[in-house]
Amino acid sequence: MSESSKPEVFMHRLRLFSPLRKWKKNDYPLSPYVHISIGTYGETKEGDILLSPQLMTAIEIDEAVNSMKKELEEFRTKAKKELQTLKSKIK
């Protein structure tokens, strides 16, 4: 299977949590903040949170890690934009 035709296995693991998104100009002043939260995951009987399916080869490990890195970079951009939007509401 070519690299470009491989399906994206890992998507939407992370979620942006922004409790102040509905903050309005005259609301109690707070410093803006955001959280990284887990969007989707699996869980073992012992309570371990799993962020990937079983990884059985070096290629699967590389794909999982690369996908997580890509998602984190996308999250970085979205979180910074959200934080900037929150800060602009305070001014």
N, CA, C and O of each residue as an XYZ file, in Angstrom:
364
protein
N       0.860     -1.182      0.000
C       0.000      0.000      0.000
C       0.896      1.231      0.000
O       1.801      1.337      0.828
N       0.660      2.143     -0.899
C       1.498      3.334     -0.965
C       1.217      4.242      0.221
O       0.145      4.190      0.824
N       2.203      5.075      0.545
C       2.090      5.978      1.701
C       0.872      6.890      1.578
O       0.186      7.143      2.568
N       0.600      7.386      0.367
C      -0.515      8.327      0.186
C      -1.876      7.654      0.253
O      -2.876      8.319      0.522
N      -1.936      6.333      0.011
C      -3.235      5.662      0.036
C      -3.542      5.017      1.379
O      -4.615      4.439      1.551
N      -2.618      5.106      2.338
C      -2.872      4.528      3.660
C      -3.930      5.347      4.380
O      -3.885      6.577      4.357
N      -4.878      4.682      5.015
C      -5.900      5.434      5.755
C      -5.308      6.059      7.011
O      -4.368      5.524      7.599
N      -5.853      7.174      7.408
C      -5.457      7.802      8.673
C      -6.053      6.965      9.790
O      -7.273      6.856      9.909
N      -5.210      6.387     10.593
C      -5.670      5.513     11.663
C      -6.011      6.313     12.903
O      -6.993      6.011     13.580
N      -5.232      7.312     13.209
C      -5.398      8.058     14.455
C      -5.922      9.461     14.143
O      -5.234     10.264     13.513
N      -7.114      9.735     14.580
C      -7.679     11.058     14.358
C      -8.458     11.497     15.589
O      -9.106     10.685     16.249
N      -8.391     12.748     15.882
C      -9.215     13.365     16.918
C      -9.021     12.769     18.307
O      -9.989     12.580     19.044
N      -7.791     12.477     18.660
C      -7.538     11.985     20.011
C      -7.578     13.122     21.017
O      -7.974     12.934     22.168
N      -7.168     14.291     20.581
C      -7.091     15.432     21.494
C      -8.238     16.388     21.238
O      -8.776     16.474     20.134
N      -8.591     17.094     22.277
C      -9.669     18.063     22.173
C      -9.233     19.333     22.901
O      -8.544     19.275     23.920
N      -9.638     20.462     22.371
C      -9.381     21.751     23.010
C     -10.521     22.028     23.976
O     -11.683     22.067     23.572
N     -10.201     22.220     25.237
C     -11.203     22.562     26.246
C     -10.971     24.008     26.637
O      -9.923     24.347     27.187
N     -11.935     24.853     26.360
C     -11.831     26.281     26.609
C     -13.038     26.741     27.421
O     -14.031     27.195     26.852
N     -12.960     26.625     28.756
C     -14.118     26.956     29.584
C     -14.525     28.423     29.528
O     -15.651     28.766     29.887
N     -13.630     29.282     29.087
C     -13.955     30.711     29.028
C     -14.436     31.141     27.650
O     -14.566     32.339     27.395
N     -14.699     30.210     26.771
C     -15.121     30.538     25.408
C     -16.366     31.428     25.405
O     -16.509     32.280     24.528
N     -17.258     31.245     26.364
C     -18.493     32.032     26.420
C     -18.340     33.289     27.280
O     -19.321     33.985     27.542
N     -17.129     33.575     27.711
C     -16.849     34.750     28.526
C     -17.212     36.013     27.748
O     -16.937     36.117     26.553
N     -17.828     36.962     28.435
C     -18.229     38.218     27.798
C     -17.512     39.387     28.461
O     -16.987     39.262     29.568
N     -17.498     40.499     27.786
C     -16.752     41.694     28.195
C     -16.977     42.075     29.661
O     -16.009     42.401     30.348
N     -18.194     42.046     30.161
C     -18.477     42.501     31.516
C     -18.477     41.386     32.561
O     -18.806     41.624     33.723
N     -18.112     40.175     32.154
C     -18.005     39.073     33.109
C     -16.807     39.295     34.027
O     -15.933     40.114     33.744
N     -16.784     38.549     35.130
C     -15.689     38.632     36.081
C     -14.360     38.412     35.351
O     -14.216     37.440     34.610
N     -13.390     39.308     35.558
C     -12.118     39.183     34.824
C     -11.290     37.974     35.272
O     -11.085     37.748     36.464
N     -10.839     37.235     34.322
C      -9.965     36.087     34.552
C      -8.866     36.103     33.501
O      -9.037     36.665     32.419
N      -7.751     35.492     33.822
C      -6.715     35.316     32.803
C      -7.150     34.176     31.886
O      -7.512     33.101     32.365
N      -7.119     34.401     30.583
C      -7.540     33.356     29.643
C      -6.656     32.123     29.748
O      -5.458     32.221     30.016
N      -7.261     30.968     29.534
C      -6.519     29.712     29.525
C      -7.283     28.681     28.713
O      -8.487     28.811     28.491
N      -6.570     27.660     28.275
C      -7.164     26.517     27.580
C      -6.555     25.246     28.171
O      -5.530     25.294     28.852
N      -7.195     24.119     27.905
C      -6.697     22.818     28.345
C      -6.568     21.893     27.144
O      -7.289     22.042     26.158
N      -5.660     20.951     27.227
C      -5.628     19.824     26.310
C      -6.404     18.712     27.003
O      -6.064     18.308     28.115
N      -7.439     18.223     26.347
C      -8.182     17.109     26.926
C      -8.174     15.943     25.938
O      -7.872     16.115     24.757
N      -8.505     14.782     26.432
C      -8.554     13.590     25.600
C      -9.916     13.530     24.928
O     -10.950     13.550     25.596
N      -9.910     13.457     23.603
C     -11.162     13.377     22.864
C     -11.666     11.949     22.768
O     -12.794     11.664     23.171
N     -10.855     11.054     22.245
C     -11.234      9.647     22.135
C     -10.092      8.780     22.629
O      -8.921      9.137     22.501
N     -10.440      7.661     23.183
C      -9.434      6.754     23.719
C     -10.080      5.403     23.972
O     -11.303      5.264     23.946
N      -9.246      4.425     24.215
C      -9.720      3.120     24.663
C      -9.313      2.964     26.116
O      -8.488      3.724     26.623
N      -9.882      1.993     26.775
C      -9.552      1.784     28.183
C      -9.460      0.286     28.451
O     -10.268     -0.502     27.958
N      -8.454     -0.089     29.245
C      -8.311     -1.491     29.622
C      -9.153     -1.776     30.852
O      -9.669     -0.856     31.486
N      -9.289     -3.036     31.186
C     -10.019     -3.422     32.394
C      -9.366     -2.824     33.635
O     -10.036     -2.547     34.630
N      -8.053     -2.628     33.566
C      -7.319     -2.084     34.709
C      -7.407     -0.552     34.790
O      -6.907      0.054     35.738
N      -8.045      0.065     33.789
C      -8.220      1.517     33.817
C      -7.165      2.294     33.052
O      -7.182      3.525     33.064
N      -6.232      1.593     32.374
C      -5.244      2.299     31.560
C      -5.936      2.951     30.372
O      -6.797      2.338     29.741
N      -5.569      4.175     30.067
C      -6.124      4.880     28.915
C      -5.223      4.602     27.717
O      -4.013      4.820     27.773
N      -5.827      4.119     26.636
C      -5.088      3.760     25.433
C      -5.325      4.814     24.352
O      -6.470      5.143     24.043
N      -4.258      5.334     23.788
C      -4.374      6.341     22.742
C      -4.135      5.767     21.353
O      -4.105      6.511     20.373
N      -3.968      4.465     21.261
C      -3.775      3.828     19.957
C      -4.331      2.416     20.014
O      -4.558      1.868     21.093
N      -4.548      1.828     18.833
C      -4.848      0.401     18.811
C      -3.556     -0.370     19.081
O      -2.514      0.239     19.324
N      -3.611     -1.666     19.043
C      -2.400     -2.462     19.224
C      -1.395     -2.113     18.137
O      -1.738     -2.030     16.958
N      -0.150     -1.910     18.553
C       0.923     -1.615     17.605
C       1.835     -2.830     17.576
O       2.494     -3.145     18.567
N       1.869     -3.512     16.435
C       2.556     -4.800     16.368
C       3.809     -4.790     15.496
O       4.527     -5.788     15.433
N       4.075     -3.673     14.827
C       5.275     -3.591     13.992
C       5.941     -2.247     14.201
O       5.338     -1.309     14.724
N       7.183     -2.169     13.789
C       7.916     -0.900     13.872
C       7.226      0.164     13.021
O       7.183      1.334     13.401
N       6.690     -0.238     11.880
C       5.994      0.720     11.002
C       4.749      1.261     11.692
O       4.476      2.460     11.624
N       3.992      0.393     12.354
C       2.789      0.854     13.075
C       3.161      1.818     14.197
O       2.463      2.804     14.431
N       4.249      1.533     14.883
C       4.705      2.438     15.952
C       5.066      3.786     15.359
O       4.651      4.826     15.871
N       5.846      3.775     14.272
C       6.227      5.036     13.625
C       5.004      5.814     13.167
O       4.929      7.025     13.369
N       4.040      5.126     12.548
C       2.827      5.804     12.081
C       2.040      6.397     13.241
O       1.531      7.513     13.141
N       1.939      5.661     14.333
C       1.200      6.159     15.497
C       1.872      7.397     16.083
O       1.212      8.396     16.370
N       3.177      7.324     16.256
C       3.914      8.462     16.829
C       3.863      9.657     15.885
O       3.639     10.783     16.329
N       4.065      9.430     14.595
C       4.001     10.533     13.631
C       2.618     11.169     13.603
O       2.492     12.390     13.505
N       1.591     10.350     13.688
C       0.228     10.869     13.705
C      -0.025     11.712     14.958
O      -0.639     12.777     14.885
N       0.451     11.227     16.100
C       0.284     11.989     17.345
C       1.032     13.311     17.285
O       0.518     14.336     17.732
N       2.240     13.296     16.737
C       3.013     14.534     16.603
C       2.285     15.532     15.703
O       2.219     16.723     16.004
N       1.737     15.023     14.586
C       0.991     15.885     13.671
C      -0.226     16.482     14.375
O      -0.508     17.674     14.254
N      -0.936     15.636     15.107
C      -2.123     16.120     15.809
C      -1.753     17.151     16.881
O      -2.463     18.139     17.071
N      -0.643     16.916     17.575
C      -0.194     17.888     18.579
C       0.165     19.224     17.931
O      -0.144     20.278     18.487
N       0.806     19.197     16.776
C       1.139     20.443     16.082
C      -0.122     21.183     15.646
O      -0.197     22.407     15.759
N      -1.122     20.437     15.142
C      -2.396     21.058     14.784
C      -3.063     21.644     16.025
O      -3.637     22.732     15.984
N      -2.978     20.907     17.122
C      -3.554     21.385     18.374
C      -2.863     22.660     18.833
O      -3.520     23.594     19.291
N      -1.528     22.703     18.713
C      -0.772     23.899     19.117
C      -1.319     25.132     18.418
O      -1.538     26.165     19.052
N      -1.542     25.025     17.101
C      -2.051     26.149     16.318
C      -3.450     26.553     16.781
O      -3.722     27.738     16.977
N      -4.336     25.573     16.955
C      -5.709     25.867     17.381
C      -5.750     26.458     18.790
O      -6.506     27.394     19.051
N      -4.944     25.915     19.691
C      -4.947     26.395     21.075
C      -4.431     27.832     21.159
O      -4.977     28.646     21.904
N      -3.388     28.141     20.402
C      -2.859     29.515     20.406
C      -3.876     30.500     19.836
O      -4.022     31.614     20.339
N      -4.575     30.082     18.787
C      -5.607     30.942     18.197
C      -6.737     31.173     19.197
O      -7.212     32.298     19.357
N      -7.164     30.105     19.869
C      -8.224     30.231     20.884
C      -7.793     31.155     22.013
O      -8.569     32.004     22.451
N      -6.568     30.999     22.483
C      -6.070     31.834     23.559
C      -6.022     33.299     23.135
O      -6.379     34.185     23.911
N      -5.586     33.550     21.918
C      -5.555     34.919     21.400
C      -6.961     35.501     21.313
O      -7.166     36.676     21.618
N      -7.931     34.688     20.900
C      -9.328     35.141     20.825
C      -9.832     35.506     22.219
O     -10.498     36.526     22.394
N      -9.513     34.666     23.216
C      -9.931     34.962     24.586
C      -9.294     36.238     25.101
O      -9.958     37.053     25.742
N      -8.010     36.417     24.824
C      -7.313     37.633     25.272
C      -7.895     38.887     24.623
O      -7.956     39.940     25.257
N      -8.322     38.782     23.369
C      -8.883     39.946     22.695
C     -10.226     40.355     23.303
O     -10.612     41.520     23.203
N     -10.938     39.427     23.925
C     -12.208     39.747     24.581
C     -11.997     40.586     25.833
O     -12.882     41.346     26.227
N     -10.848     40.456     26.452
C     -10.586     41.164     27.709
C     -10.276     42.649     27.453
O     -10.598     43.506     28.276
N      -9.668     42.933     26.341
C      -9.249     44.314     26.039
C     -10.403     45.235     25.850
O     -10.209     46.423     25.592
